[in-house]
Amino acid sequence: MKRNMMFLLGLFFMVGSTSAFSGWTVSSQVIKLVVTANGGVNVRLSPELSGCTSQSGYGPRYASVYPDHPGIQNIQANLLAAYMSKTPVTLFLVSDGTCRVGEMVLGGTHGGQPNE
């Protein structure tokens, strides 16, 4: 019984922290950046996401910054800086289940809700 409970608890935390969702990700490392043909950016993190619908078909492990995002240049620059320096980031994923990036924090975790 104890063994089953430990397994379920571990599964809950693994799925709960990495599945496509809305809200802030855990503090993560940027492990890959893809600039897409439409001018957007896909980002792969560690720990990895899953269940995302990334732009340009890069798969379920990529969050996306779409080309029409008003802060795309700043987010792309900060993601590149994080990738090069191995500085952790936290991404805010909007509530549409696609892992679309709305905001980001460079250097660790967020301090509250977006716009606070």
Biopython code that builds the backbone (N, CA, C, O; Angstrom):
import numpy as np
from Bio.PDB.StructureBuilder import StructureBuilder

atoms = [
    (1, "MET", "N", (0.829, -1.193, 0.000)),
    (1, "MET", "CA", (0.000, 0.000, 0.000)),
    (1, "MET", "C", (0.874, 1.258, 0.000)),
    (1, "MET", "O", (0.665, 2.186, -0.781)),
    (2, "LYS", "N", (1.857, 1.256, 0.901)),
    (2, "LYS", "CA", (2.753, 2.409, 0.985)),
    (2, "LYS", "C", (3.497, 2.611, -0.340)),
    (2, "LYS", "O", (3.690, 3.741, -0.790)),
    (3, "ARG", "N", (3.903, 1.520, -0.943)),
    (3, "ARG", "CA", (4.626, 1.586, -2.209)),
    (3, "ARG", "C", (3.742, 2.180, -3.313)),
    (3, "ARG", "O", (4.198, 3.015, -4.095)),
    (4, "ASN", "N", (2.476, 1.748, -3.373)),
    (4, "ASN", "CA", (1.541, 2.284, -4.359)),
    (4, "ASN", "C", (1.290, 3.767, -4.137)),
    (4, "ASN", "O", (1.208, 4.542, -5.090)),
    (5, "MET", "N", (1.170, 4.153, -2.880)),
    (5, "MET", "CA", (0.931, 5.558, -2.557)),
    (5, "MET", "C", (2.125, 6.418, -2.965)),
    (5, "MET", "O", (1.942, 7.516, -3.491)),
    (6, "MET", "N", (3.342, 5.933, -2.731)),
    (6, "MET", "CA", (4.556, 6.665, -3.123)),
    (6, "MET", "C", (4.607, 6.797, -4.648)),
    (6, "MET", "O", (4.966, 7.855, -5.165)),
    (7, "PHE", "N", (4.252, 5.735, -5.365)),
    (7, "PHE", "CA", (4.251, 5.773, -6.817)),
    (7, "PHE", "C", (3.249, 6.811, -7.326)),
    (7, "PHE", "O", (3.575, 7.616, -8.199)),
    (8, "LEU", "N", (2.039, 6.793, -6.785)),
    (8, "LEU", "CA", (1.014, 7.750, -7.210)),
    (8, "LEU", "C", (1.404, 9.186, -6.888)),
    (8, "LEU", "O", (1.169, 10.093, -7.686)),
    (9, "LEU", "N", (1.994, 9.386, -5.728)),
    (9, "LEU", "CA", (2.445, 10.721, -5.344)),
    (9, "LEU", "C", (3.538, 11.213, -6.288)),
    (9, "LEU", "O", (3.515, 12.365, -6.720)),
    (10, "GLY", "N", (4.484, 10.353, -6.605)),
    (10, "GLY", "CA", (5.552, 10.715, -7.545)),
    (10, "GLY", "C", (5.006, 11.017, -8.925)),
    (10, "GLY", "O", (5.440, 11.965, -9.579)),
    (11, "LEU", "N", (4.050, 10.207, -9.370)),
    (11, "LEU", "CA", (3.423, 10.430, -10.665)),
    (11, "LEU", "C", (2.675, 11.761, -10.688)),
    (11, "LEU", "O", (2.745, 12.496, -11.673)),
    (12, "PHE", "N", (1.964, 12.069, -9.612)),
    (12, "PHE", "CA", (1.240, 13.336, -9.510)),
    (12, "PHE", "C", (2.183, 14.518, -9.658)),
    (12, "PHE", "O", (1.903, 15.441, -10.423)),
    (13, "PHE", "N", (3.310, 14.501, -8.928)),
    (13, "PHE", "CA", (4.242, 15.621, -9.009)),
    (13, "PHE", "C", (4.920, 15.694, -10.359)),
    (13, "PHE", "O", (5.154, 16.789, -10.872)),
    (14, "MET", "N", (5.244, 14.549, -10.950)),
    (14, "MET", "CA", (5.893, 14.551, -12.251)),
    (14, "MET", "C", (4.952, 15.101, -13.318)),
    (14, "MET", "O", (5.351, 15.959, -14.106)),
    (15, "VAL", "N", (3.722, 14.627, -13.355)),
    (15, "VAL", "CA", (2.760, 15.089, -14.343)),
    (15, "VAL", "C", (2.319, 16.515, -14.041)),
    (15, "VAL", "O", (2.207, 17.327, -14.959)),
    (16, "GLY", "N", (2.072, 16.831, -12.799)),
    (16, "GLY", "CA", (1.589, 18.143, -12.413)),
    (16, "GLY", "C", (2.568, 19.252, -12.693)),
    (16, "GLY", "O", (2.159, 20.383, -12.957)),
    (17, "SER", "N", (3.839, 18.962, -12.644)),
    (17, "SER", "CA", (4.821, 20.021, -12.828)),
    (17, "SER", "C", (5.289, 20.165, -14.265)),
    (17, "SER", "O", (5.924, 21.164, -14.602)),
    (18, "THR", "N", (4.991, 19.183, -15.133)),
    (18, "THR", "CA", (5.543, 19.253, -16.476)),
    (18, "THR", "C", (4.501, 19.230, -17.583)),
    (18, "THR", "O", (4.861, 19.459, -18.738)),
    (19, "SER", "N", (3.256, 18.971, -17.305)),
    (19, "SER", "CA", (2.233, 18.913, -18.348)),
    (19, "SER", "C", (1.849, 20.306, -18.814)),
    (19, "SER", "O", (2.074, 21.299, -18.123)),
    (20, "ALA", "N", (1.258, 20.353, -20.015)),
    (20, "ALA", "CA", (0.775, 21.637, -20.524)),
    (20, "ALA", "C", (-0.259, 22.193, -19.557)),
    (20, "ALA", "O", (-1.191, 21.496, -19.157)),
    (21, "PHE", "N", (-0.089, 23.422, -19.198)),
    (21, "PHE", "CA", (-0.981, 24.064, -18.229)),
    (21, "PHE", "C", (-0.875, 25.554, -18.437)),
    (21, "PHE", "O", (-0.123, 26.014, -19.296)),
    (22, "SER", "N", (-1.610, 26.298, -17.672)),
    (22, "SER", "CA", (-1.440, 27.744, -17.691)),
    (22, "SER", "C", (-0.853, 28.154, -16.352)),
    (22, "SER", "O", (-1.064, 27.490, -15.337)),
    (23, "GLY", "N", (-0.127, 29.241, -16.361)),
    (23, "GLY", "CA", (0.512, 29.728, -15.148)),
    (23, "GLY", "C", (2.020, 29.672, -15.270)),
    (23, "GLY", "O", (2.566, 29.440, -16.349)),
    (24, "TRP", "N", (2.678, 29.886, -14.158)),
    (24, "TRP", "CA", (4.139, 29.937, -14.133)),
    (24, "TRP", "C", (4.743, 28.548, -14.137)),
    (24, "TRP", "O", (4.268, 27.654, -13.436)),
    (25, "THR", "N", (5.793, 28.366, -14.925)),
    (25, "THR", "CA", (6.563, 27.126, -14.888)),
    (25, "THR", "C", (7.464, 27.154, -13.664)),
    (25, "THR", "O", (7.607, 28.187, -13.009)),
    (26, "VAL", "N", (8.064, 26.023, -13.363)),
    (26, "VAL", "CA", (9.091, 25.988, -12.332)),
    (26, "VAL", "C", (10.341, 26.650, -12.902)),
    (26, "VAL", "O", (10.457, 26.816, -14.116)),
    (27, "SER", "N", (11.254, 27.020, -12.053)),
    (27, "SER", "CA", (12.527, 27.571, -12.497)),
    (27, "SER", "C", (13.221, 26.530, -13.373)),
    (27, "SER", "O", (13.429, 25.393, -12.950)),
    (28, "SER", "N", (13.580, 26.925, -14.601)),
    (28, "SER", "CA", (14.043, 25.961, -15.603)),
    (28, "SER", "C", (15.262, 26.464, -16.358)),
    (28, "SER", "O", (15.543, 27.662, -16.392)),
    (29, "GLN", "N", (15.978, 25.527, -16.962)),
    (29, "GLN", "CA", (17.093, 25.859, -17.851)),
    (29, "GLN", "C", (16.584, 25.847, -19.290)),
    (29, "GLN", "O", (15.793, 24.979, -19.659)),
    (30, "VAL", "N", (17.026, 26.793, -20.096)),
    (30, "VAL", "CA", (16.734, 26.795, -21.528)),
    (30, "VAL", "C", (17.729, 25.848, -22.183)),
    (30, "VAL", "O", (18.940, 26.053, -22.097)),
    (31, "ILE", "N", (17.209, 24.795, -22.847)),
    (31, "ILE", "CA", (18.117, 23.822, -23.472)),
    (31, "ILE", "C", (18.116, 23.891, -24.994)),
    (31, "ILE", "O", (19.016, 23.352, -25.638)),
    (32, "LYS", "N", (17.112, 24.551, -25.578)),
    (32, "LYS", "CA", (17.097, 24.705, -27.035)),
    (32, "LYS", "C", (16.185, 25.854, -27.411)),
    (32, "LYS", "O", (15.128, 26.044, -26.811)),
    (33, "LEU", "N", (16.602, 26.626, -28.416)),
    (33, "LEU", "CA", (15.795, 27.700, -28.998)),
    (33, "LEU", "C", (15.661, 27.455, -30.491)),
    (33, "LEU", "O", (16.629, 27.095, -31.160)),
    (34, "VAL", "N", (14.456, 27.653, -31.007)),
    (34, "VAL", "CA", (14.207, 27.526, -32.441)),
    (34, "VAL", "C", (13.495, 28.784, -32.898)),
    (34, "VAL", "O", (12.416, 29.106, -32.401)),
    (35, "VAL", "N", (14.093, 29.499, -33.844)),
    (35, "VAL", "CA", (13.426, 30.644, -34.469)),
    (35, "VAL", "C", (12.682, 30.078, -35.669)),
    (35, "VAL", "O", (13.296, 29.520, -36.578)),
    (36, "THR", "N", (11.370, 30.220, -35.673)),
    (36, "THR", "CA", (10.536, 29.591, -36.696)),
    (36, "THR", "C", (10.427, 30.463, -37.943)),
    (36, "THR", "O", (10.756, 31.649, -37.916)),
    (37, "ALA", "N", (9.966, 29.867, -39.023)),
    (37, "ALA", "CA", (9.841, 30.566, -40.309)),
    (37, "ALA", "C", (8.896, 31.760, -40.235)),
    (37, "ALA", "O", (9.040, 32.713, -41.000)),
    (38, "ASN", "N", (7.926, 31.713, -39.313)),
    (38, "ASN", "CA", (6.973, 32.820, -39.204)),
    (38, "ASN", "C", (7.500, 33.960, -38.331)),
    (38, "ASN", "O", (6.809, 34.960, -38.135)),
    (39, "GLY", "N", (8.722, 33.814, -37.805)),
    (39, "GLY", "CA", (9.316, 34.855, -36.977)),
    (39, "GLY", "C", (9.123, 34.647, -35.492)),
    (39, "GLY", "O", (9.585, 35.460, -34.691)),
    (40, "GLY", "N", (8.449, 33.574, -35.106)),
    (40, "GLY", "CA", (8.261, 33.264, -33.695)),
    (40, "GLY", "C", (9.454, 32.516, -33.128)),
    (40, "GLY", "O", (10.433, 32.256, -33.827)),
    (41, "VAL", "N", (9.358, 32.175, -31.861)),
    (41, "VAL", "CA", (10.434, 31.464, -31.168)),
    (41, "VAL", "C", (9.823, 30.302, -30.390)),
    (41, "VAL", "O", (8.826, 30.472, -29.688)),
    (42, "ASN", "N", (10.424, 29.127, -30.519)),
    (42, "ASN", "CA", (10.079, 27.987, -29.683)),
    (42, "ASN", "C", (11.214, 27.762, -28.704)),
    (42, "ASN", "O", (12.385, 27.928, -29.045)),
    (43, "VAL", "N", (10.861, 27.385, -27.486)),
    (43, "VAL", "CA", (11.867, 27.167, -26.451)),
    (43, "VAL", "C", (11.610, 25.829, -25.764)),
    (43, "VAL", "O", (10.475, 25.493, -25.424)),
    (44, "ARG", "N", (12.683, 25.079, -25.570)),
    (44, "ARG", "CA", (12.617, 23.810, -24.847)),
    (44, "ARG", "C", (13.330, 23.999, -23.524)),
    (44, "ARG", "O", (14.430, 24.548, -23.470)),
    (45, "LEU", "N", (12.702, 23.545, -22.470)),
    (45, "LEU", "CA", (13.204, 23.749, -21.113)),
    (45, "LEU", "C", (13.584, 22.431, -20.454)),
    (45, "LEU", "O", (13.200, 21.354, -20.911)),
    (46, "SER", "N", (14.328, 22.538, -19.395)),
    (46, "SER", "CA", (14.570, 21.417, -18.492)),
    (46, "SER", "C", (14.297, 21.905, -17.080)),
    (46, "SER", "O", (14.953, 22.849, -16.640)),
    (47, "PRO", "N", (13.355, 21.305, -16.340)),
    (47, "PRO", "CA", (12.575, 20.140, -16.701)),
    (47, "PRO", "C", (11.646, 20.429, -17.874)),
    (47, "PRO", "O", (11.156, 21.543, -18.061)),
    (48, "GLU", "N", (11.428, 19.371, -18.657)),
    (48, "GLU", "CA", (10.695, 19.517, -19.908)),
    (48, "GLU", "C", (9.197, 19.658, -19.704)),
    (48, "GLU", "O", (8.620, 19.134, -18.752)),
    (49, "LEU", "N", (8.591, 20.382, -20.628)),
    (49, "LEU", "CA", (7.135, 20.470, -20.721)),
    (49, "LEU", "C", (6.636, 19.272, -21.520)),
    (49, "LEU", "O", (7.421, 18.576, -22.165)),
    (50, "SER", "N", (5.344, 19.039, -21.475)),
    (50, "SER", "CA", (4.746, 18.024, -22.326)),
    (50, "SER", "C", (3.323, 18.449, -22.648)),
    (50, "SER", "O", (2.720, 19.239, -21.921)),
    (51, "GLY", "N", (2.801, 17.928, -23.727)),
    (51, "GLY", "CA", (1.434, 18.221, -24.104)),
    (51, "GLY", "C", (1.222, 19.587, -24.732)),
    (51, "GLY", "O", (0.087, 20.054, -24.826)),
    (52, "CYS", "N", (2.287, 20.229, -25.160)),
    (52, "CYS", "CA", (2.180, 21.558, -25.766)),
    (52, "CYS", "C", (1.819, 21.433, -27.244)),
    (52, "CYS", "O", (2.082, 20.409, -27.875)),
    (53, "THR", "N", (1.225, 22.470, -27.775)),
    (53, "THR", "CA", (0.989, 22.576, -29.214)),
    (53, "THR", "C", (1.865, 23.722, -29.693)),
    (53, "THR", "O", (1.437, 24.876, -29.721)),
    (54, "SER", "N", (3.086, 23.395, -30.066)),
    (54, "SER", "CA", (4.035, 24.442, -30.450)),
    (54, "SER", "C", (3.790, 24.893, -31.878)),
    (54, "SER", "O", (3.267, 24.144, -32.704)),
    (55, "GLN", "N", (4.179, 26.131, -32.155)),
    (55, "GLN", "CA", (4.043, 26.647, -33.515)),
    (55, "GLN", "C", (5.023, 25.934, -34.435)),
    (55, "GLN", "O", (6.098, 25.514, -34.006)),
    (56, "SER", "N", (4.655, 25.803, -35.670)),
    (56, "SER", "CA", (5.481, 25.211, -36.726)),
    (56, "SER", "C", (5.775, 23.729, -36.499)),
    (56, "SER", "O", (6.703, 23.195, -37.107)),
    (57, "GLY", "N", (5.015, 23.055, -35.645)),
    (57, "GLY", "CA", (5.106, 21.608, -35.503)),
    (57, "GLY", "C", (6.343, 21.061, -34.815)),
    (57, "GLY", "O", (6.755, 19.942, -35.121)),
    (58, "TYR", "N", (6.948, 21.795, -33.907)),
    (58, "TYR", "CA", (8.151, 21.312, -33.238)),
    (58, "TYR", "C", (7.878, 20.318, -32.120)),
    (58, "TYR", "O", (8.816, 19.733, -31.577)),
    (59, "GLY", "N", (6.636, 20.118, -31.770)),
    (59, "GLY", "CA", (6.308, 19.052, -30.853)),
    (59, "GLY", "C", (5.891, 19.491, -29.468)),
    (59, "GLY", "O", (5.926, 20.677, -29.142)),
    (60, "PRO", "N", (5.492, 18.519, -28.650)),
    (60, "PRO", "CA", (4.853, 18.770, -27.362)),
    (60, "PRO", "C", (5.772, 19.242, -26.241)),
    (60, "PRO", "O", (5.294, 19.521, -25.141)),
    (61, "ARG", "N", (7.055, 19.336, -26.482)),
    (61, "ARG", "CA", (7.994, 19.749, -25.427)),
    (61, "ARG", "C", (8.422, 21.210, -25.549)),
    (61, "ARG", "O", (9.232, 21.688, -24.755)),
    (62, "TYR", "N", (7.881, 21.919, -26.538)),
    (62, "TYR", "CA", (8.275, 23.301, -26.800)),
    (62, "TYR", "C", (7.176, 24.289, -26.440)),
    (62, "TYR", "O", (6.026, 24.130, -26.848)),
    (63, "ALA", "N", (7.539, 25.302, -25.676)),
    (63, "ALA", "CA", (6.676, 26.465, -25.472)),
    (63, "ALA", "C", (6.942, 27.417, -26.635)),
    (63, "ALA", "O", (8.013, 27.375, -27.239)),
    (64, "SER", "N", (5.980, 28.269, -26.948)),
    (64, "SER", "CA", (6.104, 29.144, -28.115)),
    (64, "SER", "C", (5.866, 30.602, -27.769)),
    (64, "SER", "O", (4.968, 30.945, -27.001)),
    (65, "VAL", "N", (6.703, 31.454, -28.362)),
    (65, "VAL", "CA", (6.471, 32.897, -28.353)),
    (65, "VAL", "C", (6.065, 33.222, -29.791)),
    (65, "VAL", "O", (6.869, 33.101, -30.715)),
    (66, "TYR", "N", (4.817, 33.634, -29.966)),
    (66, "TYR", "CA", (4.309, 33.874, -31.312)),
    (66, "TYR", "C", (4.795, 35.216, -31.850)),
    (66, "TYR", "O", (5.053, 36.139, -31.079)),
    (67, "PRO", "N", (4.921, 35.326, -33.185)),
    (67, "PRO", "CA", (5.493, 36.534, -33.788)),
    (67, "PRO", "C", (4.695, 37.808, -33.523)),
    (67, "PRO", "O", (5.235, 38.908, -33.639)),
    (68, "ASP", "N", (3.419, 37.673, -33.168)),
    (68, "ASP", "CA", (2.614, 38.870, -32.899)),
    (68, "ASP", "C", (2.687, 39.318, -31.436)),
    (68, "ASP", "O", (2.022, 40.279, -31.051)),
    (69, "HIS", "N", (3.489, 38.630, -30.623)),
    (69, "HIS", "CA", (3.650, 39.034, -29.216)),
    (69, "HIS", "C", (4.370, 40.378, -29.178)),
    (69, "HIS", "O", (5.429, 40.521, -29.790)),
    (70, "PRO", "N", (3.819, 41.367, -28.475)),
    (70, "PRO", "CA", (4.442, 42.697, -28.465)),
    (70, "PRO", "C", (5.844, 42.734, -27.854)),
    (70, "PRO", "O", (6.608, 43.661, -28.123)),
    (71, "GLY", "N", (6.183, 41.755, -27.048)),
    (71, "GLY", "CA", (7.508, 41.744, -26.423)),
    (71, "GLY", "C", (8.427, 40.667, -26.959)),
    (71, "GLY", "O", (9.382, 40.280, -26.285)),
    (72, "ILE", "N", (8.156, 40.172, -28.169)),
    (72, "ILE", "CA", (8.919, 39.034, -28.683)),
    (72, "ILE", "C", (10.427, 39.300, -28.744)),
    (72, "ILE", "O", (11.221, 38.417, -28.420)),
    (73, "GLN", "N", (10.825, 40.497, -29.151)),
    (73, "GLN", "CA", (12.264, 40.775, -29.250)),
    (73, "GLN", "C", (12.936, 40.733, -27.880)),
    (73, "GLN", "O", (14.043, 40.211, -27.746)),
    (74, "ASN", "N", (12.276, 41.276, -26.874)),
    (74, "ASN", "CA", (12.841, 41.252, -25.527)),
    (74, "ASN", "C", (12.866, 39.836, -24.956)),
    (74, "ASN", "O", (13.849, 39.428, -24.338)),
    (75, "ILE", "N", (11.790, 39.097, -25.163)),
    (75, "ILE", "CA", (11.748, 37.720, -24.660)),
    (75, "ILE", "C", (12.804, 36.874, -25.358)),
    (75, "ILE", "O", (13.500, 36.095, -24.707)),
    (76, "GLN", "N", (12.933, 37.019, -26.680)),
    (76, "GLN", "CA", (13.937, 36.258, -27.413)),
    (76, "GLN", "C", (15.344, 36.592, -26.915)),
    (76, "GLN", "O", (16.163, 35.690, -26.737)),
    (77, "ALA", "N", (15.630, 37.859, -26.692)),
    (77, "ALA", "CA", (16.946, 38.268, -26.199)),
    (77, "ALA", "C", (17.221, 37.678, -24.816)),
    (77, "ALA", "O", (18.328, 37.215, -24.545)),
    (78, "ASN", "N", (16.214, 37.697, -23.944)),
    (78, "ASN", "CA", (16.398, 37.145, -22.598)),
    (78, "ASN", "C", (16.528, 35.626, -22.615)),
    (78, "ASN", "O", (17.300, 35.063, -21.839)),
    (79, "LEU", "N", (15.780, 34.957, -23.491)),
    (79, "LEU", "CA", (15.927, 33.502, -23.614)),
    (79, "LEU", "C", (17.325, 33.140, -24.117)),
    (79, "LEU", "O", (17.928, 32.183, -23.633)),
    (80, "LEU", "N", (17.836, 33.895, -25.075)),
    (80, "LEU", "CA", (19.184, 33.655, -25.581)),
    (80, "LEU", "C", (20.226, 33.893, -24.489)),
    (80, "LEU", "O", (21.169, 33.116, -24.343)),
    (81, "ALA", "N", (20.050, 34.961, -23.731)),
    (81, "ALA", "CA", (20.977, 35.226, -22.613)),
    (81, "ALA", "C", (20.932, 34.091, -21.601)),
    (81, "ALA", "O", (21.973, 33.663, -21.102)),
    (82, "ALA", "N", (19.731, 33.600, -21.294)),
    (82, "ALA", "CA", (19.587, 32.493, -20.343)),
    (82, "ALA", "C", (20.242, 31.226, -20.879)),
    (82, "ALA", "O", (20.896, 30.495, -20.135)),
    (83, "TYR", "N", (20.065, 30.972, -22.166)),
    (83, "TYR", "CA", (20.668, 29.793, -22.786)),
    (83, "TYR", "C", (22.194, 29.864, -22.716)),
    (83, "TYR", "O", (22.852, 28.896, -22.336)),
    (84, "MET", "N", (22.742, 31.008, -23.083)),
    (84, "MET", "CA", (24.200, 31.163, -23.124)),
    (84, "MET", "C", (24.830, 31.151, -21.730)),
    (84, "MET", "O", (25.931, 30.628, -21.553)),
    (85, "SER", "N", (24.144, 31.719, -20.748)),
    (85, "SER", "CA", (24.720, 31.830, -19.404)),
    (85, "SER", "C", (24.251, 30.742, -18.446)),
    (85, "SER", "O", (24.714, 30.669, -17.308)),
    (86, "LYS", "N", (23.324, 29.890, -18.912)),
    (86, "LYS", "CA", (22.733, 28.845, -18.068)),
    (86, "LYS", "C", (22.007, 29.425, -16.852)),
    (86, "LYS", "O", (21.928, 28.793, -15.799)),
    (87, "THR", "N", (21.480, 30.639, -17.019)),
    (87, "THR", "CA", (20.687, 31.286, -15.976)),
    (87, "THR", "C", (19.265, 30.738, -16.037)),
    (87, "THR", "O", (18.695, 30.646, -17.124)),
    (88, "PRO", "N", (18.681, 30.373, -14.903)),
    (88, "PRO", "CA", (17.315, 29.837, -14.927)),
    (88, "PRO", "C", (16.279, 30.884, -15.321)),
    (88, "PRO", "O", (16.459, 32.083, -15.104)),
    (89, "VAL", "N", (15.192, 30.394, -15.905)),
    (89, "VAL", "CA", (14.061, 31.242, -16.280)),
    (89, "VAL", "C", (12.782, 30.632, -15.728)),
    (89, "VAL", "O", (12.724, 29.443, -15.410)),
    (90, "THR", "N", (11.771, 31.463, -15.622)),
    (90, "THR", "CA", (10.421, 31.026, -15.313)),
    (90, "THR", "C", (9.526, 31.659, -16.369)),
    (90, "THR", "O", (9.593, 32.866, -16.602)),
    (91, "LEU", "N", (8.691, 30.847, -17.008)),
    (91, "LEU", "CA", (7.809, 31.342, -18.059)),
    (91, "LEU", "C", (6.365, 31.357, -17.582)),
    (91, "LEU", "O", (5.937, 30.457, -16.859)),
    (92, "PHE", "N", (5.615, 32.376, -17.986)),
    (92, "PHE", "CA", (4.179, 32.392, -17.744)),
    (92, "PHE", "C", (3.507, 31.920, -19.017)),
    (92, "PHE", "O", (3.628, 32.553, -20.065)),
    (93, "LEU", "N", (2.793, 30.797, -18.923)),
    (93, "LEU", "CA", (2.093, 30.224, -20.060)),
    (93, "LEU", "C", (0.632, 30.603, -19.983)),
    (93, "LEU", "O", (-0.018, 30.401, -18.958)),
    (94, "VAL", "N", (0.113, 31.154, -21.073)),
    (94, "VAL", "CA", (-1.282, 31.620, -21.092)),
    (94, "VAL", "C", (-2.235, 30.437, -21.024)),
    (94, "VAL", "O", (-1.832, 29.291, -21.221)),
    (95, "SER", "N", (-3.480, 30.718, -20.749)),
    (95, "SER", "CA", (-4.444, 29.682, -20.394)),
    (95, "SER", "C", (-5.093, 28.945, -21.556)),
    (95, "SER", "O", (-6.163, 28.365, -21.372)),
    (96, "ASP", "N", (-4.498, 28.940, -22.739)),
    (96, "ASP", "CA", (-5.137, 28.234, -23.852)),
    (96, "ASP", "C", (-4.624, 26.814, -24.037)),
    (96, "ASP", "O", (-5.028, 26.149, -24.991)),
    (97, "GLY", "N", (-3.749, 26.323, -23.163)),
    (97, "GLY", "CA", (-3.272, 24.950, -23.226)),
    (97, "GLY", "C", (-2.225, 24.672, -24.280)),
    (97, "GLY", "O", (-1.853, 23.515, -24.472)),
    (98, "THR", "N", (-1.733, 25.692, -24.975)),
    (98, "THR", "CA", (-0.755, 25.479, -26.035)),
    (98, "THR", "C", (0.680, 25.697, -25.568)),
    (98, "THR", "O", (1.612, 25.447, -26.332)),
    (99, "CYS", "N", (0.878, 26.151, -24.354)),
    (99, "CYS", "CA", (2.195, 26.542, -23.844)),
    (99, "CYS", "C", (2.702, 27.789, -24.559)),
    (99, "CYS", "O", (3.889, 27.909, -24.864)),
    (100, "ARG", "N", (1.783, 28.711, -24.821)),
    (100, "ARG", "CA", (2.132, 30.000, -25.429)),
    (100, "ARG", "C", (2.667, 30.909, -24.330)),
    (100, "ARG", "O", (2.009, 31.118, -23.311)),
    (101, "VAL", "N", (3.865, 31.448, -24.544)),
    (101, "VAL", "CA", (4.522, 32.279, -23.536)),
    (101, "VAL", "C", (3.898, 33.666, -23.527)),
    (101, "VAL", "O", (3.746, 34.306, -24.568)),
    (102, "GLY", "N", (3.543, 34.115, -22.337)),
    (102, "GLY", "CA", (3.022, 35.469, -22.167)),
    (102, "GLY", "C", (4.063, 36.384, -21.562)),
    (102, "GLY", "O", (4.236, 37.519, -22.007)),
    (103, "GLU", "N", (4.759, 35.893, -20.545)),
    (103, "GLU", "CA", (5.785, 36.676, -19.840)),
    (103, "GLU", "C", (6.893, 35.743, -19.395)),
    (103, "GLU", "O", (6.744, 34.521, -19.434)),
    (104, "MET", "N", (8.006, 36.327, -18.971)),
    (104, "MET", "CA", (9.095, 35.510, -18.458)),
    (104, "MET", "C", (9.857, 36.259, -17.375)),
    (104, "MET", "O", (9.835, 37.487, -17.306)),
    (105, "VAL", "N", (10.530, 35.483, -16.535)),
    (105, "VAL", "CA", (11.424, 36.025, -15.519)),
    (105, "VAL", "C", (12.789, 35.417, -15.770)),
    (105, "VAL", "O", (12.910, 34.197, -15.887)),
    (106, "LEU", "N", (13.800, 36.230, -15.854)),
    (106, "LEU", "CA", (15.173, 35.776, -16.027)),
    (106, "LEU", "C", (15.824, 35.760, -14.657)),
    (106, "LEU", "O", (15.836, 36.774, -13.960)),
    (107, "GLY", "N", (16.366, 34.616, -14.268)),
    (107, "GLY", "CA", (17.083, 34.541, -13.004)),
    (107, "GLY", "C", (16.339, 33.850, -11.875)),
    (107, "GLY", "O", (16.660, 34.060, -10.705)),
    (108, "GLY", "N", (15.359, 33.036, -12.202)),
    (108, "GLY", "CA", (14.689, 32.289, -11.144)),
    (108, "GLY", "C", (13.189, 32.383, -11.210)),
    (108, "GLY", "O", (12.596, 32.447, -12.287)),
    (109, "THR", "N", (12.586, 32.390, -10.037)),
    (109, "THR", "CA", (11.125, 32.316, -9.978)),
    (109, "THR", "C", (10.492, 33.696, -10.006)),
    (109, "THR", "O", (11.139, 34.711, -9.752)),
    (110, "HIS", "N", (9.211, 33.698, -10.323)),
    (110, "HIS", "CA", (8.432, 34.932, -10.377)),
    (110, "HIS", "C", (8.131, 35.415, -8.972)),
    (110, "HIS", "O", (8.284, 34.664, -8.009)),
    (111, "GLY", "N", (7.705, 36.662, -8.850)),
    (111, "GLY", "CA", (7.390, 37.238, -7.546)),
    (111, "GLY", "C", (5.913, 37.340, -7.272)),
    (111, "GLY", "O", (5.518, 37.912, -6.256)),
    (112, "GLY", "N", (5.083, 36.805, -8.144)),
    (112, "GLY", "CA", (3.639, 36.912, -7.969)),
    (112, "GLY", "C", (2.931, 36.703, -9.285)),
    (112, "GLY", "O", (3.456, 36.055, -10.191)),
    (113, "GLN", "N", (1.755, 37.246, -9.387)),
    (113, "GLN", "CA", (0.965, 37.126, -10.609)),
    (113, "GLN", "C", (1.509, 38.087, -11.668)),
    (113, "GLN", "O", (2.162, 39.078, -11.339)),
    (114, "PRO", "N", (1.232, 37.783, -12.961)),
    (114, "PRO", "CA", (1.688, 38.708, -14.004)),
    (114, "PRO", "C", (1.199, 40.125, -13.728)),
    (114, "PRO", "O", (0.112, 40.325, -13.186)),
    (115, "ASN", "N", (1.997, 41.081, -14.099)),
    (115, "ASN", "CA", (1.717, 42.502, -13.964)),
    (115, "ASN", "C", (1.714, 42.999, -12.523)),
    (115, "ASN", "O", (1.253, 44.109, -12.253)),
    (116, "GLU", "N", (2.222, 42.190, -11.594)),
    (116, "GLU", "CA", (2.323, 42.669, -10.200)),
    (116, "GLU", "C", (3.706, 43.245, -9.959)),
    (116, "GLU", "O", (4.000, 43.703, -8.855)),
]
sb = StructureBuilder()
sb.init_structure("model")
sb.init_model(0)
sb.init_chain("A")
sb.init_seg("    ")
for serial, (resi, resn, name, xyz) in enumerate(atoms, 1):
    if name == "N":
        sb.init_residue(resn, " ", resi, " ")
    sb.init_atom(name, np.array(xyz, "f"), 0.0, 1.0, " ", f" {name:<3s}", serial, name[0])
structure = sb.get_structure()
